[in-house]
Amino acid sequence: MRHTLLLTSLLALTAVALVGCGDDDAAPPTATPVALADFCPQFVDAICDNVARCSCSATADADCRADLTDTCPNSIVGPDIRAHIGSGTVVYDASAAGAMIAGVRAETSCDSPMTTFGWRIADVFTFGGMLNGTVAAGATCDAGSGDSPIGGECLDGVCSGGSGGGPAICVHLAGIGDPCGAGISSLCVNLDASFTSLEGTDLLLRCNVAAGASTGTCAALLANGAACAAVQDCASGRCEAGVCAPALAVGEACSGSPECLSGFCDYAATPSVCAVASNVAVSGACTDGAQCVSGVCRGNVCVAAVCGLYSEPVPPPAGP
């Protein structure tokens, strides 16, 4: 569970860093290599120009620049990452950085910031090949400040603090068929999943360990009706009385949208119930992002996806 929470928090932070990026169907843009010292200024300009073009709000461009001018050098390529690059445990790829900048500048829509050049989950932790760790699984690593979602020292993995006060070690991100279980520093992840969602059905796998064994292999999540030990085993995200249960139907009480077959838990109802998302267009009324075509609801109004972070800071409606 500790590794699972680490992974989902890292991916959530990565999604924030990537606002404005990408088009899954676009051809790779022509790119010029970008030196590390030039990356943040070019990254900020590329993203915030896109936010301004989408007319997110009167202050969106200034808000974007103020935020990313602080975030990029302090988190995306922050002091920890620059120290790792200096020590050689992380390798910076200027060509991949150039492709990142060119991709942002080539974006012409105001669509979801979760669309990132057709990246797979496996591409996320190197920021599309820009920051490449070199430390093997099981070896000690520097967890740094813990604020950066990307650019860790680990080769094909993430740096996780040891239990019981022990040192942080590199945890391998294991795909289907890879070994897992006791004594193996790995976390089962659907590495080939498209990085457009953070929901468990898109992201995580399970460690399939036979009765009496301590190790096994990474396998797909279980279908409804299969025996389960925990919610993490089930594709539906629900393990009831030892059996994977279907996602909740419309009208059933819920505590969050991921539990619902419709993908929308209506917090405006008392108690909250699963409801049909209404696919409201930009500028339409909403209470939850699941209702909006863009997936983003700010201040009870659907806004373009790229404007989700840089629209007027109106508090969202209270949830449970």
C-alpha positions as CSV (number, residue, x, y, z in Angstrom):
1,M,0.0,0.0,0.0
2,R,2.9,2.4,0.8
3,H,4.3,2.0,-2.7
4,T,0.8,2.4,-4.3
5,L,0.2,5.7,-2.5
6,L,3.7,6.9,-3.5
7,L,3.0,6.1,-7.2
8,T,-0.4,7.7,-7.4
9,S,0.8,10.9,-5.6
10,L,3.8,11.1,-8.0
11,L,1.6,10.8,-11.0
12,A,-0.9,13.4,-9.7
13,L,2.0,15.8,-9.3
14,T,3.2,15.0,-12.8
15,A,-0.2,15.8,-14.2
16,V,-0.1,19.2,-12.6
17,A,3.3,19.9,-14.1
18,L,2.1,19.0,-17.6
19,V,-0.8,21.4,-18.0
20,G,-1.3,22.3,-21.6
21,C,0.8,19.5,-23.1
22,G,0.3,17.2,-26.0
23,D,-1.9,15.6,-28.6
24,D,-2.0,11.8,-28.8
25,D,-2.5,11.8,-32.6
26,A,0.0,14.5,-33.5
27,A,3.2,13.7,-35.3
28,P,6.4,14.3,-33.2
29,P,7.3,18.0,-33.7
30,T,10.7,19.0,-35.0
31,A,12.8,19.8,-32.0
32,T,16.1,21.6,-31.2
33,P,18.0,20.3,-28.2
34,V,17.5,22.5,-25.1
35,A,20.3,22.8,-22.5
36,L,19.3,22.3,-18.9
37,A,19.9,26.0,-18.1
38,D,17.4,27.0,-20.8
39,F,14.7,24.4,-20.1
40,C,12.6,26.3,-17.5
41,P,12.4,29.6,-19.3
42,Q,11.4,27.9,-22.5
43,F,9.0,25.5,-20.7
44,V,7.2,28.4,-19.0
45,D,6.9,30.4,-22.1
46,A,5.5,27.5,-24.1
47,I,2.9,26.5,-21.6
48,C,1.8,30.0,-20.6
49,D,1.5,31.1,-24.2
50,N,-1.0,28.3,-24.7
51,V,-2.9,29.2,-21.5
52,A,-3.2,32.8,-22.7
53,R,-4.3,31.7,-26.2
54,C,-7.2,29.7,-24.6
55,S,-8.5,32.8,-22.8
56,C,-8.8,31.1,-19.5
57,S,-9.3,34.3,-17.5
58,A,-8.1,37.8,-17.3
59,T,-5.3,36.9,-15.0
60,A,-4.5,33.4,-16.3
61,D,-1.3,34.2,-18.2
62,A,0.2,36.1,-15.3
63,D,-0.9,33.4,-12.8
64,C,0.6,30.7,-15.0
65,R,3.9,32.5,-15.3
66,A,4.1,33.2,-11.6
67,D,3.3,29.6,-10.7
68,L,5.6,27.8,-13.2
69,T,8.5,30.3,-12.8
70,D,8.5,29.1,-9.2
71,T,7.6,25.4,-9.8
72,C,9.9,24.6,-12.7
73,P,13.3,25.4,-11.1
74,N,12.2,24.3,-7.6
75,S,10.3,21.1,-8.5
76,I,10.3,19.9,-12.1
77,V,14.1,20.3,-12.4
78,G,14.6,21.3,-8.8
79,P,17.8,21.4,-6.6
80,D,17.6,17.7,-5.9
81,I,17.4,16.7,-9.5
82,R,20.2,19.1,-10.5
83,A,22.4,17.6,-7.7
84,H,21.6,14.1,-9.1
85,I,22.6,15.3,-12.6
86,G,25.8,16.7,-11.2
87,S,26.6,13.4,-9.5
88,G,25.7,11.3,-12.6
89,T,22.9,9.4,-11.0
90,V,20.4,11.2,-13.3
91,V,21.2,11.9,-16.9
92,Y,19.6,14.9,-18.6
93,D,18.7,14.4,-22.3
94,A,18.7,17.8,-24.1
95,S,17.1,16.3,-27.2
96,A,14.1,14.9,-25.2
97,A,13.8,18.3,-23.5
98,G,13.6,19.9,-26.9
99,A,10.9,17.5,-28.0
100,M,9.0,18.4,-24.9
101,I,9.1,22.2,-25.6
102,A,8.3,21.7,-29.3
103,G,5.4,19.5,-28.4
104,V,3.9,22.1,-26.1
105,R,4.4,24.9,-28.7
106,A,2.7,22.7,-31.4
107,E,-0.4,22.2,-29.3
108,T,-3.4,24.0,-30.9
109,S,-6.4,22.9,-28.7
110,C,-7.5,23.7,-25.2
111,D,-8.1,20.0,-24.4
112,S,-7.1,18.0,-21.4
113,P,-3.7,18.7,-19.9
114,M,-3.6,14.9,-19.1
115,T,-2.9,14.2,-22.8
116,T,0.9,14.1,-22.9
117,F,2.3,13.2,-26.3
118,G,0.8,9.7,-26.2
119,W,3.0,8.9,-23.2
120,R,2.6,5.5,-21.5
121,I,2.9,5.2,-17.7
122,A,6.5,4.0,-18.3
123,D,7.4,7.3,-19.9
124,V,6.2,9.5,-17.0
125,F,9.0,9.0,-14.5
126,T,11.7,10.2,-17.0
127,F,9.5,13.1,-18.1
128,G,9.4,11.6,-21.6
129,G,13.1,10.5,-21.6
130,M,14.4,13.9,-20.4
131,L,15.5,12.8,-16.9
132,N,16.9,9.3,-16.7
133,G,17.8,7.6,-13.4
134,T,20.7,5.1,-13.3
135,V,20.4,3.4,-9.9
136,A,19.3,-0.2,-9.9
137,A,16.3,-1.7,-8.1
138,G,17.1,-2.5,-4.4
139,A,20.0,-0.1,-4.2
140,T,19.9,2.9,-1.9
141,C,18.8,6.2,-3.3
142,D,18.3,9.8,-2.3
143,A,14.6,10.5,-1.9
144,G,15.4,14.2,-1.8
145,S,12.7,16.6,-0.7
146,G,10.0,14.3,-1.9
147,D,8.4,17.2,-3.8
148,S,9.4,16.2,-7.3
149,P,7.2,13.8,-9.3
150,I,9.9,13.1,-11.8
151,G,13.6,12.8,-12.3
152,G,14.5,10.4,-9.6
153,E,17.8,8.5,-9.4
154,C,16.2,5.0,-10.0
155,L,16.5,3.2,-13.2
156,D,12.9,2.1,-14.3
157,G,11.5,2.8,-10.8
158,V,10.9,5.2,-7.9
159,C,12.8,6.0,-4.7
160,S,10.8,4.9,-1.7
161,G,11.7,5.6,2.0
162,G,12.5,2.4,3.8
163,S,10.2,1.0,6.5
164,G,11.3,1.1,10.2
165,G,13.6,4.0,9.6
166,G,15.8,2.2,7.1
167,P,17.4,3.9,4.0
168,A,15.4,4.7,0.9
169,I,15.7,2.2,-1.9
170,C,14.8,2.0,-5.6
171,V,11.6,0.2,-6.2
172,H,11.3,-1.3,-9.7
173,L,8.1,-0.6,-11.6
174,A,7.1,-4.1,-12.7
175,G,4.9,-5.0,-15.7
176,I,2.7,-8.1,-16.3
177,G,4.7,-11.3,-15.7
178,D,7.5,-9.6,-13.8
179,P,8.3,-11.1,-10.3
180,C,6.8,-9.5,-7.2
181,G,6.2,-10.2,-3.5
182,A,8.2,-10.6,-0.4
183,G,11.8,-9.6,-0.7
184,I,11.4,-8.2,-4.2
185,S,11.7,-4.4,-4.5
186,S,9.0,-3.9,-7.1
187,L,5.6,-2.4,-7.6
188,C,3.2,-3.9,-10.1
189,V,2.1,-1.2,-12.6
190,N,0.4,-1.3,-16.0
191,L,3.4,0.3,-17.7
192,D,1.8,0.2,-21.1
193,A,-1.3,2.1,-20.0
194,S,-1.8,5.5,-21.6
195,F,-1.1,8.4,-19.2
196,T,-4.6,10.0,-19.4
197,S,-6.1,8.8,-16.2
198,L,-5.0,8.1,-12.6
199,E,-7.8,5.6,-11.9
200,G,-6.7,2.1,-10.6
201,T,-8.1,0.3,-13.6
202,D,-5.7,2.2,-15.9
203,L,-2.7,2.3,-13.6
204,L,-2.1,-0.6,-11.2
205,L,-1.7,-4.3,-11.5
206,R,-1.8,-6.9,-8.7
207,C,0.8,-9.3,-7.4
208,N,-0.5,-12.8,-8.0
209,V,0.9,-15.0,-5.2
210,A,-0.2,-18.6,-5.0
211,A,-1.3,-20.1,-1.7
212,G,1.6,-20.9,0.5
213,A,4.1,-18.9,-1.6
214,S,5.8,-15.6,-0.7
215,T,6.5,-14.4,-4.2
216,G,4.6,-14.4,-7.5
217,T,4.2,-12.4,-10.7
218,C,2.4,-9.2,-11.6
219,A,-1.0,-9.9,-13.2
220,A,-4.1,-8.0,-14.5
221,L,-6.7,-6.9,-12.0
222,L,-9.5,-9.4,-11.3
223,A,-13.0,-9.3,-12.9
224,N,-16.3,-9.1,-11.0
225,G,-17.0,-12.4,-9.2
226,A,-13.4,-13.4,-8.7
227,A,-12.1,-14.1,-5.2
228,C,-10.2,-11.1,-3.8
229,A,-8.2,-10.2,-0.7
230,A,-8.3,-6.4,-1.1
231,V,-9.8,-3.7,-3.2
232,Q,-6.5,-3.4,-5.0
233,D,-7.1,-6.8,-6.5
234,C,-10.3,-5.8,-8.4
235,A,-10.7,-3.9,-11.7
236,S,-13.9,-2.4,-10.2
237,G,-12.1,-1.1,-7.2
238,R,-14.6,-3.0,-4.9
239,C,-13.9,-6.2,-2.9
240,E,-16.9,-7.2,-0.9
241,A,-17.0,-10.3,1.3
242,G,-13.9,-11.7,-0.4
243,V,-15.4,-11.3,-4.0
244,C,-14.8,-8.5,-6.6
245,A,-18.0,-6.6,-6.7
246,P,-19.4,-4.5,-9.6
247,A,-19.0,-0.8,-9.6
248,L,-22.0,1.0,-8.1
249,A,-25.1,1.5,-10.3
250,V,-26.9,4.8,-10.8
251,G,-28.9,5.6,-7.7
252,E,-26.7,3.7,-5.3
253,A,-25.0,5.6,-2.4
254,C,-21.4,6.5,-3.1
255,S,-18.5,8.3,-1.4
256,G,-16.5,9.1,-4.6
257,S,-16.9,9.1,-8.4
258,P,-14.4,6.2,-9.0
259,E,-16.9,3.8,-7.2
260,C,-19.6,4.5,-9.8
261,L,-20.1,2.7,-13.0
262,S,-21.2,6.1,-14.5
263,G,-17.9,7.7,-13.2
264,F,-19.9,10.3,-11.4
265,C,-20.9,10.5,-7.7
266,D,-23.4,13.4,-7.2
267,Y,-22.3,15.1,-4.0
268,A,-25.2,17.6,-4.4
269,A,-27.6,14.8,-3.4
270,T,-28.1,13.7,0.3
271,P,-26.7,11.2,0.7
272,S,-24.4,11.2,-2.3
273,V,-25.5,8.8,-5.0
274,C,-24.1,7.6,-8.4
275,A,-25.6,9.6,-11.2
276,V,-25.3,9.9,-15.0
277,A,-22.8,12.5,-15.9
278,S,-24.4,15.1,-18.1
279,N,-21.5,16.1,-20.5
280,V,-22.0,19.8,-19.9
281,A,-20.2,22.1,-22.4
282,V,-17.7,24.8,-21.4
283,S,-19.5,27.7,-19.6
284,G,-22.4,25.4,-18.5
285,A,-23.3,24.8,-14.8
286,C,-21.8,21.9,-12.9
287,T,-21.0,20.6,-9.4
288,D,-18.3,18.1,-10.4
289,G,-15.8,17.8,-13.2
290,A,-17.3,14.4,-14.2
291,Q,-20.3,16.4,-15.5
292,C,-18.2,18.5,-17.9
293,V,-17.1,17.5,-21.4
294,S,-13.7,19.1,-20.5
295,G,-13.6,17.2,-17.2
296,V,-13.0,20.4,-15.2
297,C,-15.5,22.3,-13.1
298,R,-14.4,25.5,-11.4
299,G,-16.8,27.6,-9.3
300,N,-19.8,25.6,-10.5
301,V,-18.9,26.3,-14.2
302,C,-17.4,24.0,-16.7
303,V,-14.1,25.5,-18.0
304,A,-11.7,24.3,-20.8
305,A,-9.4,21.6,-19.5
306,V,-6.2,23.7,-20.0
307,C,-7.8,26.4,-17.8
308,G,-8.3,24.1,-14.9
309,L,-5.3,25.4,-12.9
310,Y,-5.3,28.9,-14.2
311,S,-8.9,30.1,-14.1
312,E,-10.2,32.5,-11.5
313,P,-9.6,30.9,-8.1
314,V,-13.3,30.4,-7.2
315,P,-13.6,27.6,-4.5
316,P,-15.3,24.4,-5.9
317,P,-18.5,23.1,-4.3
318,A,-18.0,21.2,-1.0
319,G,-17.8,17.4,-1.3
320,P,-18.1,14.8,1.4
